[in-house]
Amino acid sequence: MTDAAEATASPPSTESRPPIAWQPLTPRGVAAFARAPLMRLLLVQFIFALAAAIAVVWFLRSAWFPTVREAIDNLPAQGEMKSGKLEWTADSPHLLGEGHFLAFVVDTNHTGLLRSPAQIQVEFGRDDIYFYSLAGYNEWPYPPDWNFGVNRAALKPWWGAWEPPISWLAFGGTMAWCLASWWVLATIYFLPIWLGGFFGNRDLKVLQCWRLAGAALMPGALLMIATIVAYGFGILDLVQLAAAVVAHVLVGWIYAFWGAWVTPKISASAVPAKNPFSTEKEKPVEKKPPENPFAKPADEKEQGTSKNQHPTSNVQ
């Protein structure tokens, strides 16, 4: 009987053991991070941020940097930026470099006669730069203190010296941006998750909701990493890239509330029986039966019984 009782009691203890948090790609995997150590969540976020930084640097080096090098190689032997004014001696408009994603054009008067099929066109004018894309164009004037040579001999060694630091800055900036944005979003998301878990009778505390929200952002981050890679291979265009940016935010919301939904409910034994707002120990009040108003007092009963009694010694 003892062995049978132990055998029946062991499965509940195994089921009540929290699952191991190792992948935040399923709702139950996200929910597991609510009870995981904080360092486990930070480690997973670091891995995802590292993957995002590698994807961004790969895109820059394979899609944009070759076009920049081509544009510098096609610069004329003479040219200068003097007090925020471009002094251009070659033909205008002039195509410097062109790729699938990026194109560089010199059009000193912004005549609009040269348009590239690239997704982003950078057009250098006499006083400013125009950035063309599917969303329109944006104008950016040259700073008045710019004074440097705009020619092949001046810019080629400059780009050769700055290309590796720009890659490392993009790498570190992407990692810092990912981690900071995930922590901020988890701080914003945890309160709705806690409220939903409270009304849904889920076993979630405040810090557990924050960890769950931080893990729920990882599926959206993976979607964004895959989007950057697909965009770098030319599978997606700018419109699809913008749609993926919106979609990866929605994925984070879905996984956050879905992960809270699959969290175990609060068991009935865990609910306190005492009133949490009472300050003193409450004792149960014993109810007494109501007294009979027609019953005689105990003294009268004793007197009546003493009168009815006769001494046995007088009886012959």
C-alpha positions in Angstrom: 0.0 0.0 0.0 2.9 2.4 0.7 4.6 1.7 -2.6 1.3 2.3 -4.4 0.7 5.5 -2.6 4.2 6.8 -3.5 3.7 5.7 -7.1 0.5 7.7 -7.4 2.0 10.7 -5.6 5.1 11.0 -7.8 3.6 12.1 -11.2 2.0 15.3 -9.8 5.4 16.4 -8.5 7.0 15.8 -12.0 4.2 17.7 -13.7 4.4 20.6 -11.4 8.1 21.1 -12.1 8.6 24.2 -14.3 9.7 23.5 -17.9 13.3 24.3 -19.0 13.5 27.6 -20.9 15.7 27.1 -23.9 13.9 28.4 -27.0 11.4 31.3 -27.3 9.9 30.2 -30.6 6.7 28.6 -29.4 4.1 29.9 -27.0 5.0 27.4 -24.3 8.7 28.1 -24.9 8.0 31.8 -24.3 5.9 31.0 -21.2 8.8 28.9 -19.8 11.0 32.0 -19.6 8.6 33.5 -17.0 10.1 31.2 -14.4 13.6 31.0 -15.8 16.5 32.9 -14.3 17.0 36.4 -15.6 20.5 35.6 -16.9 18.9 32.9 -19.1 16.7 35.4 -20.8 19.6 37.9 -21.2 21.8 35.2 -22.8 19.1 34.3 -25.3 18.5 38.0 -26.1 22.3 38.5 -26.6 22.4 35.6 -29.1 19.5 37.1 -31.1 21.0 40.5 -31.0 24.3 39.0 -32.2 22.5 37.4 -35.1 20.8 40.6 -36.0 24.1 42.6 -36.0 25.7 40.0 -38.2 22.8 40.2 -40.7 23.0 44.0 -40.8 26.8 44.1 -41.3 26.5 41.4 -44.0 23.9 43.5 -45.8 26.0 46.6 -45.7 29.1 44.9 -46.9 27.4 43.0 -49.7 24.7 45.5 -50.9 25.8 49.1 -50.1 29.6 49.2 -49.7 30.4 47.9 -53.3 28.3 50.7 -54.7 30.1 53.2 -52.5 33.5 52.0 -53.8 32.3 52.1 -57.4 31.1 55.7 -56.9 34.4 56.8 -55.5 36.3 55.1 -58.3 34.2 57.1 -60.9 34.9 60.5 -59.3 36.8 63.0 -61.5 40.4 64.0 -60.8 39.2 67.4 -59.7 36.4 68.4 -57.4 35.9 70.1 -54.1 33.5 70.9 -51.4 34.2 74.5 -50.3 32.1 76.2 -47.5 29.2 73.9 -48.0 29.2 74.4 -51.8 30.0 71.6 -54.3 32.3 72.7 -57.0 31.9 70.1 -59.8 33.9 70.2 -63.0 32.5 67.0 -64.7 29.3 66.6 -66.6 26.0 67.0 -64.8 23.9 65.0 -64.3 26.4 62.2 -63.9 26.0 58.6 -62.7 28.7 57.6 -60.2 27.7 54.2 -59.1 24.6 52.0 -59.3 23.4 48.8 -57.8 20.1 47.0 -57.0 19.7 48.8 -53.7 21.7 52.0 -54.0 22.8 54.6 -56.6 24.9 57.7 -56.5 24.2 60.6 -58.9 25.6 64.1 -59.3 23.0 66.6 -60.5 24.1 70.1 -59.4 20.8 71.7 -60.3 18.5 68.8 -59.4 17.1 68.7 -62.9 15.6 65.2 -62.4 16.9 64.1 -65.8 18.7 61.1 -64.4 16.7 58.5 -62.4 18.1 55.2 -61.4 16.0 52.0 -60.9 17.8 51.4 -57.6 15.6 51.4 -54.6 17.5 54.4 -53.0 19.1 57.1 -55.0 21.5 59.6 -53.4 21.7 62.8 -55.6 24.4 65.4 -54.9 23.4 68.9 -55.8 25.3 72.2 -55.6 24.0 73.1 -52.1 22.3 70.0 -50.8 21.6 66.2 -51.2 18.4 64.6 -52.3 17.5 61.1 -51.1 15.0 59.4 -53.4 13.0 56.3 -52.6 9.5 54.8 -53.0 8.4 57.1 -50.1 9.4 60.2 -52.0 12.5 62.3 -51.4 14.1 64.1 -48.6 16.4 67.2 -48.8 19.5 67.6 -46.6 21.7 70.8 -47.0 25.4 70.7 -46.8 26.9 72.0 -43.5 28.5 75.4 -44.2 31.8 74.3 -42.6 32.4 71.4 -45.0 35.7 71.9 -46.8 37.3 68.8 -48.4 38.2 67.4 -51.8 35.5 65.6 -53.8 37.8 63.6 -56.1 39.1 60.1 -56.4 42.5 60.9 -54.9 41.0 62.4 -51.7 38.1 60.1 -51.0 39.5 56.7 -51.9 42.0 56.5 -49.1 39.4 58.1 -46.7 36.9 55.4 -47.4 39.5 52.7 -47.2 40.4 53.9 -43.7 36.8 54.3 -42.5 35.1 51.2 -44.0 36.1 48.8 -41.2 35.2 51.2 -38.4 31.8 51.8 -40.0 31.2 48.1 -40.1 32.1 47.7 -36.4 30.0 50.8 -35.5 27.0 49.2 -37.4 27.7 45.9 -35.6 27.8 47.4 -32.1 25.0 49.9 -32.7 22.7 47.1 -33.9 23.4 45.0 -30.8 22.9 48.0 -28.5 19.7 49.0 -30.3 18.2 45.5 -30.2 18.9 45.0 -26.5 17.8 48.5 -25.4 14.6 48.3 -27.5 13.7 44.8 -26.2 14.1 46.0 -22.6 12.0 49.1 -23.2 9.3 47.1 -24.9 9.2 44.5 -22.2 8.8 47.3 -19.7 5.8 48.5 -21.7 4.3 45.1 -22.4 4.5 43.5 -18.9 1.6 45.5 -17.4 -1.0 44.4 -20.0 0.3 40.9 -19.6 0.0 41.0 -15.8 -3.5 42.4 -16.1 -4.5 39.7 -18.5 -2.9 37.0 -16.3 -4.7 38.4 -13.2 -8.1 38.3 -14.8 -7.4 35.0 -16.4 -6.3 33.5 -13.1 -2.8 32.8 -14.3 0.1 32.2 -12.0 2.2 35.2 -13.1 4.0 37.8 -10.9 5.3 41.2 -12.1 8.9 40.1 -12.7 7.7 36.9 -14.4 5.5 39.0 -16.8 8.6 41.1 -17.7 10.7 38.1 -18.5 7.8 36.6 -20.5 7.4 39.8 -22.5 11.2 39.9 -23.1 11.1 36.4 -24.5 8.0 37.0 -26.6 9.9 39.6 -28.6 12.4 37.0 -29.9 10.1 35.4 -32.6 9.6 38.9 -34.1 13.3 39.5 -34.0 13.9 36.2 -35.8 11.4 37.3 -38.5 13.3 40.6 -38.9 16.6 38.9 -39.2 15.2 36.6 -41.9 13.7 39.7 -43.6 17.1 41.5 -43.7 18.7 38.4 -45.3 15.9 38.1 -47.8 16.1 41.8 -48.7 19.9 41.5 -49.1 19.4 38.7 -51.6 16.9 40.8 -53.6 13.9 38.6 -52.7 12.0 41.5 -51.0 11.6 45.1 -52.1 11.2 48.2 -49.9 7.4 47.8 -49.6 7.8 44.2 -48.4 10.6 45.3 -46.1 8.3 47.9 -44.5 5.5 45.3 -44.2 7.9 43.0 -42.4 8.8 45.7 -40.0 5.2 46.1 -39.0 4.7 42.3 -38.9 7.5 41.7 -36.5 5.9 44.0 -34.0 2.6 42.2 -34.3 4.3 38.9 -33.8 5.7 40.2 -30.5 2.2 41.1 -29.3 0.8 37.7 -30.3 3.5 35.7 -28.6 3.3 37.9 -25.5 -0.4 37.2 -24.8 -0.4 33.7 -26.2 2.5 32.8 -23.9 0.6 34.3 -20.9 -2.5 32.3 -22.0 -0.7 28.9 -21.9 0.8 29.7 -18.4 -0.6 27.4 -15.8 -3.6 28.6 -13.8 -3.5 29.3 -10.1 -4.4 26.1 -8.2 -7.2 26.2 -5.6 -4.8 25.1 -2.9 -2.7 28.2 -3.5 -5.5 30.6 -2.8 -5.3 31.9 0.8 -8.3 31.1 3.0 -7.8 34.0 5.3 -8.9 37.5 4.5 -5.8 39.4 3.3 -7.3 42.7 4.5 -7.9 41.6 8.1 -5.4 42.8 10.8 -6.5 40.6 13.7 -6.9 36.8 13.9 -10.5 36.0 13.2 -12.0 33.4 15.5 -15.2 31.5 14.6 -18.2 32.7 16.6 -20.0 29.8 18.4 -23.7 30.1 18.0 -25.8 29.3 21.0 -29.3 28.0 20.7 -32.1 30.5 21.7 -33.3 30.3 25.3 -36.9 29.2 26.1 -38.7 32.2 27.6 -41.1 29.9 29.4 -38.5 27.7 31.0 -38.0 28.1 34.8 -34.8 29.2 36.3 -32.4 26.6 37.7 -32.9 27.8 41.3 -36.7 27.2 41.1 -36.2 23.8 39.7 -33.9 22.8 42.6 -36.4 24.1 45.2 -39.2 22.2 43.6 -37.4 19.0 43.7 -36.4 19.4 47.3 -40.0 19.9 48.4 -41.2 16.8 46.6 -38.5 14.6 48.2 -39.4 12.8 51.6 -36.9 11.4 54.0 -36.7 7.7 53.9 -36.1 7.4 57.7 -39.8 8.3 58.5 -41.2 5.6 56.4 -42.1 2.6 58.6 
